[in-house]
Amino acid sequence: MTTEKVSFYQTLTDDEIAKEAVREERLDNKYRLEWGVDSSFTIYCDDEDEQKTYTRHLESIIGVLPLKHPKNEGCFVSIGLENSLQISLNQGPHLKTLAGHDERVLGLIELDDGSLVSASTDGFLRFWNTKSGQMLSEIETSLESLDQVKFFLFHDIVAIKENDSVSIWKFSGEQLVQLEGQKEQLQAAHQLSSGNWLIWTENTKPSLWTKEGKSIKSFSFPFPVFGAYCELESKQLLIKRNDSVISLFDENGTLESEHQNNKEIVDLFDQLAKGLRETEQFINKNPDVSYFQHARNLLASKKSLFCAHQELEKQSLDFENNSTEQKVWNFFSRPVFEKIKTALKSVIKTARTKEKVLLKLIEEGETRKNRYISKKGTFGVMAWVFLILTATAAGAGWYLLQQPDLLESMVSENRDLVRISQQKPEILVYIPAVLLSVFWLLFWSKSRKHNKNAKRESNNLTVLNVLLPGYYQLIDNIKSYRKKLTSQIPVLQEGSRDLYQGQFIQDHIDELISGKIQELAMNECGLDKDDIIYKDQEPIILPTFSLIQDKERRSQVASKLVFENEYSFWPIKGGTLVSAVQFIQYTFLTKDKIDVFTTYYDFITNKAVGKEANAFYYKDVTNIAKKEVDRDDFWEDKNKDISATEIVLSVASGEKIRLTILNEESLSKIHQQTKDVETISPEMLMKKLEDERTSIEQDDDLSEEEKQDEFRVVDGRIAEAKTSLFELDSSQTSNKADEAIKNIRNQLQQHKKES
């Protein structure tokens, strides 16, 4: 069983370097790399029969590691004898240099979160962000071999073997404990809530250590790392041995109780251990709501659903000090309620089932225990009675042996007994005592047997009675986790309840368009406000959907646009479809000319892309018109297209300024697509949620606090469902476009008359 979360890459030894042998590394299905002779490497593309040699190191290359994590896909790291790490694309281009080690790099480890760890004889273990090239943290220790370093599954800790101890560190560089006297490298380590450590090594049984690094005890039996122990809220430890006997220890490793092998109890233990492990792993993997599935629009396609955390990392977005930008992100990137509400559903379902089984087993166990105690008492009393009778009979027999005449007179009427009394009187007098002792022995053994059974039931009940709180703890942990998640959902937070209605996002975008972006447009065109002759000295502004713009123009800036943000759009109250990336056209009517500024603007990243300013004298403008066009970049299915309206400003030189807006037909198509993917209509969903709210109100089993938590979730889902009820309306955009065309034409005609 593996307990590691990573694989290691060891650099060449001195002997291997001296051989100067050519080594080959397959980077992917298309590219391979040769290295090992000097400071250069050669990349071969077998498909295209091409090769290219690169020199990125000052000294010989001592290692090449192709990176496998999805974050690092298509990249590799080369390690030089001069102690630098170079990250390159498989095709050859250089990306980042990781510099900082002063001595020989022993090897690399690619972690399961995509970060890279380098180990060096300079004594440092360094953690790197492969995208930025920045060092995340470092651990100063004493390293001579990569074998000294050990990572573990499901825990962001690393163990480093030193002379006569092993130290355990967080990835952040904080030392957690130093196990003094631990001479073997660890196979696994787990810190308990008490602060103590459970430690596994290859050749010894598991052991328990204090948080100060002192050995408490070594267990007398082996048990595996996963699924064989549970830590309870009371800090007690339940451990299942290989023979399936379950033992209960206190936090210091003192045995408190153990039960004999029982299939039902073993199953209950296994399910609890599994549930606790799955819950811990799930929570570690999904610590907050950003790790859950989000939607960037209502279409429910593959492109529409994503993990927010990965997207935030990919775009290097950080809203910690900007609540407005956070709110913009929250509007366009919406957590899928169902995934959060049902987190760890199977675990909590199993736990509730096992809870009922446990209660039944405890009740049955108590009944059996009481029955055994009762029988033990009854048989114990009978044993004492027959013991007294046996003693009495034995005493009477001894007395009769001392009085042979009396004995003979008592059996005088039976010749056989008279003969026995004369020949072997002891047989005659002790037969009653022997018979009574048989009954005493029978009742004593019965009492002892029931006492043993009662003790066994008592031990089993001790285990059952700690398993039950264990299941309560598991259920409460999941409920607390879900509560934490729901508290992070924007529309369940104070001040954001109406976020999806759209008033905030519309006001925010309008403010930027008429403020910061308009100022940018005027600067790019070299205009002052006094230059504008249009009403109120304002430009004609037409913001629209970025995805449907002219392909040729869009291709010039496509690499700079974040497609995922372009595909983020939601309807708001009033029928407008608001997109996170918009193509904005400013038309400035001045005395002699028309100045046109266009840009793509990403309201999530707050960046303008593809800025372009043009100026045309009125006499050179030949036409301004609009026409219906089809666009095929919108849908995931490339065989489908969407209708739109294109506005074209033409000039004598043949140049054309194009702007495409959504029309009634395109909005209708988008609306229909959302209907097609719905499993339940918005109206029915609203009715279902309202009924759910009533059901919660009437549920007497829920506390007032639990009811309020449930109400918050239902209200959030209602707010989300209302979004689906917004009817899309293109009239506002169309009217604005028509007005713009009309005003430009009027200005052209006016100028023509004046000239």
Buried (B, 14 or more C-beta within 10 A) or exposed (E): EEBBBBEBBBBBEEEBBEEEEEBEBEBEEBBBBBBBBEBBBBBBBEEEEEEEEBEBBEEBBBBBBBBEBEBBEBBBBBBBBBBBBBBBBBBBEEBBEBEBBEEBBBBBBBBBEBBBBBBBBBBBBBBBBBBEBEBBBBBEBEBEEBEBBBBBBBBBBBBBBEEEBBBBBBBEBEEBBBBBEBEEBBBBBBBBEBBBBBBBBEEBEBBBBBEEBEBBBEBEEEBBBBBBBBBBBEBBBBBBBEEBBBBBBEBEBEEBBBBEEBEEBBEBBBBBBBBBBBBBEBBEEBEEBBBBEBBBBBBBBEEBBBBBBBBBBBBEBEBEEEEEBBBBBBBBBBBBBEBBBEBBEEBBEBBEEBBEBBEEBBEEBBEBBEBBBEBBEBBBEBBBBBBEBBBEBBEBBEEBBEEEEEBBEBBEEEEEBBEBBEEEBEEBBBEBBEBBBEBBBBBBEBBBBBBEBBBBBBBBBBBBBBBBBBBBBBBEBBBEBBBEBBEBBBBBBEEBBEBBBBEBBBEBBEEBBEEEBBEBBBEBBEBEEEBBEBEEEBBBBBBBBBBBBBEEBBEEBBEEBBEBBBBBBBBBBEBBBBBBBBBBBBBBBBEEBBBBBBBBBBBBBBBBBBBBBBBBEBBBBBEBEBEEBEBEBBBEEEEEBBBBBBBBBBBEEEEBBBBBBBBBBBBEBBBEBBEEEEEEEBEEBBEBBEEBBEEBEEEEEBEEEBBEBBBBBBBBBBBBBBBBEBEBBBEEBBEBBEEBBEBBBEBBEEBEEEE
